[in-house]
Amino acid sequence: MEIVRSVANLQQYTCEFREKGCKIGFVPTMGFLHEGHQRLMQQARAENDIVIASIFVNPLQFGANEDYETYPRNENQDVSVSKSEKVDILFIPTVAEMYPEEPSITMQVTKRTEALCGKSRPGHFDGVVTVLSKLFHIVNPHNVYFGKKDAQQVAVVDALVKDLNFPVTIVPVDTVRENDGLAKSSRNVNLTKEEREEAKFLYKALRVGHQSIIDGEKNPITIVKEVKAFIKQHTRGKIDYVELLDYPELTSIDEISGQVILAVAVFFDKVRLIDNMIIQLDNNSGMEL
Ligand code: AMP
């Protein structure tokens, strides 16, 4: 595995790969890698000739009062995890390498961001699409792998690729969970022991909502109430949102039908956790996607 820190070097590599006709799979991450990231790398490995992963905690996508400074980092560990997943190139740029100058152009996401994290983290997705556009140009991948844990990110990136005609295929990958259901996240290390115990109830709450949908409940307000009550009953976390929307448009609905997302975000002391379930209701199956 090659570690590359400069944009110019990586572009040289990717040009050569393209000339040889190699298929390039790309896994963008913020590092502190866990089994969720590994699943993305494994799928990229299985479907491409060359796998490139990046580790970059993008300051542009963090708000002023968010956890940019305390976001967990461990480069040595990330290097050994990436090696073990047979990544070919690990791109680890500095902030100065990615943003050498004050930008002349800014990007603004205008759809799919009025709800969920887009609403509670203003500017977050503008930062996400900016860094991903840069990374797509630098890496020039055929396939890019994203976790469904960040389902709104998948929806926004899907819009980015369509709007700006990036010649890449977005590949959504299922959420990897701990044994008790908690979605794996780099941020989980910043939970206290008690919070970690309570955090499992986020996924359990989604399952309660899902079961009610399977049982025939069609009113999103009823489901949201039920999920909120469950989280309040089992955790001391502060609910940021519980929402049930259509997916991937992320607009509100009066009745549950088609493809929907049930999503939660909860603040603990130092960490805000998110989780979701995408549910398909055609033929009333209520299947989780
Ligand atoms: P992050 O490092 O948190 O920016 O995540 C990098 C990529 O890994 C994103 O596409 C995430 O959606 C994905 N990811 C994070 N956690 C998980 C998980 N538990 N299961 C699957 N994918 C994940």
Residues whose N, C-alpha, C, O or C-beta is under 5 A from the ligand:
A	BS01	AMP	P28 T29 M30 G31 G36 H37 Y145 F146 G147 K148 K149 D150 V173 D174 T175 V176 A183 K184 S185
